[in-house]
C-alpha cells in the first residue's frame, strides 16, 4: 500500500479545488465568451503534448496579449504585439513549447504544444487572453505517467516468462526423448 505525503495530498486538493470540472466553469467575460479546455490531459514521459484551449464563440485575438502559464507563474508561451516572445519563456519550456499547428489566433484557437514531456512538466497549465478586467482565462492539469516505463518493464517480464516457458517445454521434450 502506498502512503501519500502531505505535499502530494496538498497538491491534489489544490488541483481539485482550482481546476474546472466542465466547460461551464470556464472564466468568462460579460458577453458570455468563454475560454474552453479539458480539465485534464494525460501523457507519458517523452510524449509530445498538445493542450487545447479555444474561445467560444470564436474571436480574433491577434491584437491581444495571450499567455500560457505553468503553475500560475512560469511562462510557457507568450503572444504580444502580434508576435510570439520567446525571450519571455521560462527556461524549462524554451525550444519545447509553441503554438500547435492546429492553432489559429484569428479564430481564438490556442493549443500549445510541448515537446518531449517529463515528470517535471506535470501540473496546472493556464491560458489567458487580455489584461485586468477584460481578461478571460482557464486552466487544465497535465498528468504525466510512467506508462512508457511500465510498458518496457512489462515487455521484459513477458519475455522472461516466455523464455522460461520455452525452456521448460524444450527440457520436458528432450527428457521424454532420453
C-alpha positions in Angstrom: 0.0 0.0 0.0 1.4 3.4 -1.0 1.3 6.2 1.5 0.9 9.7 0.2 3.0 12.5 1.5 1.4 15.6 2.9 2.7 17.6 -0.1 1.1 15.2 -2.6 -2.2 15.4 -0.7 -2.0 19.2 -0.7 -1.2 19.4 -4.4 -4.1 17.0 -5.1 -6.5 19.1 -3.1 -5.2 22.3 -4.8 -5.8 20.7 -8.2 -9.3 19.5 -7.3 -10.3 22.9 -5.9 -8.8 25.0 -8.6 -9.3 23.0 -11.9 -12.5 23.4 -13.8 -14.7 20.3 -13.9 -16.5 21.3 -17.1 -16.8 23.9 -19.8 -19.4 25.8 -17.7 -16.7 26.6 -15.0 -14.5 28.4 -17.5 -13.9 32.0 -16.6 -15.7 34.3 -19.0 -16.3 37.9 -19.9 -19.6 39.6 -19.5 -20.6 38.8 -23.1 -20.7 35.0 -22.4 -17.3 34.5 -24.0 -15.5 31.5 -22.5 -12.1 30.0 -22.8 -12.7 26.3 -23.1 -10.3 23.4 -22.2 -10.5 19.9 -20.8 -10.0 19.7 -17.1 -7.0 17.4 -17.5 -4.8 15.8 -20.1 -2.8 12.6 -19.6 0.5 11.7 -21.2 3.5 9.5 -20.8 7.1 10.6 -20.3 8.6 11.5 -23.7 5.3 12.3 -25.4 4.7 15.4 -27.4 1.6 17.0 -25.9 -1.0 19.5 -27.2 -3.0 21.3 -24.5 -6.1 22.6 -26.3 -7.6 26.0 -25.3 -10.1 27.7 -27.5 -12.6 30.6 -27.3 -16.4 30.2 -27.6 -17.6 31.9 -29.5 -14.7 32.2 -31.9 -13.0 35.6 -32.0 -9.8 37.1 -33.4 -7.2 37.6 -30.6 -4.2 38.5 -32.9 -4.1 42.0 -31.4 -4.3 40.9 -27.7 -2.0 39.6 -25.1 -2.2 35.8 -24.8 -0.2 34.0 -22.1 0.2 30.3 -21.4 1.5 29.6 -17.8 2.6 26.7 -15.8 1.8 26.6 -12.1 0.4 30.1 -12.3 3.8 31.8 -12.7 6.2 30.2 -15.2 5.6 31.5 -18.7 5.2 28.6 -21.2 4.5 30.8 -24.2 3.7 34.5 -24.7 2.0 36.2 -27.6 2.0 40.1 -27.5 2.3 42.9 -30.0 1.2 40.5 -32.8 4.2 38.1 -32.3 5.4 35.4 -30.0 8.0 36.4 -27.4 10.5 33.5 -26.9 12.6 35.7 -24.6 9.8 35.7 -22.1 9.6 31.9 -21.9 10.7 30.0 -18.8 13.9 28.1 -19.4 12.1 24.8 -18.9 10.0 25.4 -22.0 12.5 27.2 -24.2 12.6 25.4 -27.6 9.9 23.0 -26.4 6.7 25.0 -26.4 4.9 26.6 -29.3 1.5 27.2 -30.8 0.3 23.8 -32.2 -0.2 23.6 -36.0 -3.9 23.4 -35.4 -3.8 26.8 -33.7 -5.4 29.9 -35.3 -5.3 33.1 -33.2 -7.7 34.8 -35.7 -10.3 32.2 -34.6 -9.4 32.0 -30.9 -7.9 28.5 -31.3 -4.9 28.5 -28.8 -3.5 25.0 -28.5 0.0 25.0 -27.0 2.4 22.1 -28.0 5.0 20.9 -25.6 7.7 18.5 -26.9 9.0 15.5 -25.0 7.3 16.0 -21.7 9.0 14.9 -18.5 7.7 14.3 -14.9 8.7 17.9 -14.1 6.1 19.1 -16.7 3.2 17.7 -14.7 1.0 20.3 -13.1 -1.6 23.0 -13.9 -1.4 25.0 -17.1 -3.4 28.1 -17.8 -4.1 30.2 -20.8 -5.3 33.8 -20.5 -6.3 36.4 -23.1 -6.3 40.1 -22.4 -5.5 42.2 -19.3 -7.1 43.0 -16.0 -10.9 43.2 -16.0 -11.0 42.2 -19.7 -9.1 39.0 -19.0 -10.6 35.6 -19.8 -8.7 32.5 -18.7 -9.0 28.8 -17.9 -6.7 26.0 -16.7 -6.1 22.3 -17.1 -4.0 19.7 -15.4 -1.3 17.8 -17.2 -0.7 14.4 -15.7 2.5 12.6 -16.6 2.7 8.9 -16.1 5.5 6.5 -16.4 3.4 4.2 -18.6 6.2 4.1 -21.2 8.5 2.8 -18.4 5.9 0.3 -17.3 5.4 -1.0 -20.8 9.1 -1.6 -21.2 9.2 -3.5 -17.9 6.1 -5.5 -18.8 7.6 -6.5 -22.1 10.8 -7.6 -20.5 8.8 -9.5 -17.8 6.8 -11.2 -20.6 10.0 -12.0 -22.4 11.4 -13.6 -19.3 8.2 -15.6 -18.6 8.1 -16.7 -22.3 11.8 -17.7 -22.3 11.2 -19.7 -19.1 8.2 -21.4 -20.7 10.0 -22.3 -23.9 12.9 -23.6 -21.9 10.6 -25.7 -19.7 8.8 -27.2 -22.8 12.2 -27.8 -24.5 13.6 -29.5 -21.4 10.5 -31.7 -21.0 10.6 -32.7 -24.6 14.3 -33.6 -24.5 13.8 -35.5 -21.2 10.9 -37.5 -22.8 13.2 -38.4 -25.8 16.0 -39.6 -23.4 
